[in-house]
Amino acid sequence: MQGDFRGRRALVTGAARKLGRAIALALGRGGADVAVHYRSSRAEAEETAAELLRLGVRAPLVQGDQALEPERIVHEAAAALGGLDLLVCNAAEFEKVEAAALSRAQFEAMLAANLTGPFLLMQAALPHLRASRGAIVTLLDLCGTTQVWKGYAHYAAAKAGLAALTRLLALEWAPEVRVNGVAPGAITADDAALLKRIPLQRIGTTEEVAAAVLFLLSQEFVTGQILPVDGGRSVNP
């Protein structure tokens, strides 16, 4: 893992499980205090926080739905940690619905969870990050950045919008705040057909994506970039 994060204060959304948990623990191993955000996975969030505490860092829990209350999530995390230096927008919704069958409610709910919510999180965190000359990493996807997949119109639109915002906010919020994105490919899946489309011929791990997130959080001369972590799938149509 790149970077020394001792004394840094981070908010990781969706930190209870899977990729969010791996990112939170990687930051904790680097010495960062981490606010562990979750929506409904309280037991898993408590486990993540307990492991962070064993690493000797602070790990306050912050519950909330980022689609409905992003400002409160940031306020509680910053209050618990005494400010923020780092924000990782990881929490997201994912579902498959054919475009012709998508209802307006489904489309708008996906945008709220995967685009509007993360934007308002970043906006709410901006004063803290400006004060600390901090950094943001958004978690994107190959779908909506380098590819689109049938059945995921609302998901692709939201992730494409978040990718555009990542680049735009890097421009608007420089030089005080850096903003980058990571676009994971297949992570912890098991699909023989999918493997044939990945040049490196294997599935990625949450730890490899977390390493990319920490790299972008630590590199002071990198902003406005979207880093695919996909085994080369994005270059293989």
Phi, psi and omega in degrees: 000139183269143168096148174255115185253018180300130181084354179274149183242121187238146167246123176243116179279147182063041188272001184286327192222162168050233186297318180300320178296316180299320179293315180299316181291324177297318177297318179297320178295334176277357176103001182281146165280138188229120169282121185265102180271144174210160175260302183230350185270066186295316182300316179293324177296320178295324177294317177299314180298320180297320178293323176296319179298324177295336176280353177089020179242164177282148184210067178293146176270139177228115180261143176166158176263114185293341177286337186248327188219052182297323182296319179295321178302312180295316181301314182293320179296314180295322179295320182290327184259352183079029181127179178222141174248332188222140176228127175243112180271089185255324186301139182199160173254153182212127175204159179249123176214127178300142186303320182294338182260357183292128173274161176300320180298317179296317181297313183291326177295321178293317178297320180297318183284320191252354180228299182296313180302308177300322178299314181291328172300311181296319180296317179293327181281345188306312181301321179293316183289325175297319181295328183256003186051058188266198187212152177235141167233127174262144175262117184254215182194156170301323177287115183103350176245288181258346182221165166229147184238137177302136177093001184231041184301313182291323177293314180298318180298318180294315181290325175296318177297319180292325176296317178297318178297322179304314180289319182293317181291329174300323179287313184289325188262001173288153003269357187287325187234130175264142181225122179223169178227153173240131180245094180289152169264218181289121182236127178052033175259172179217091187216110184298321180295321179294320180303326181295339181265001181255113183306324181280358171059035173204163177273147178278175179239159177297327180294326178291322176292319178301321178298322178293320178298314180295324176302311182291327177292334187262346187270107189287348181244025178235121174208155179073021184249150175239116186257112174288137174234085197216012181065016179094004184298328184293342179258006181241100185301000000 
